[in-house]
Amino acid sequence: MAERPEELKKLATIATDLELSAELRIKAMEMLGNIGTHEALLALLELAANEELIRDERNFALKQAREIIKSAH
């Protein structure tokens, strides 16, 4: 469990790296959604608020965040 925060940081960094392909950034967001923790939710919401990302990527991050919220109920 100690590796989780480091994993979240790495995935968030990949998701915001505009030098990488959109496919790789989306995959990182998907993996954050699969983690499903509160910290992953916060990371996804931060990505959704990042105006440097493409609108579709921001919407995907928001969709993943929604799925985490739904699964908590």
Secondary structure, DSSP 8 states (H G I E B T S, - for coil): -TTHHHHHHHHHHHHH-TTS-HHHHHHHHHHHHHH--HHHHHHHHHHHT-TTS-HHHHHHHHHHHHHHHHHT-
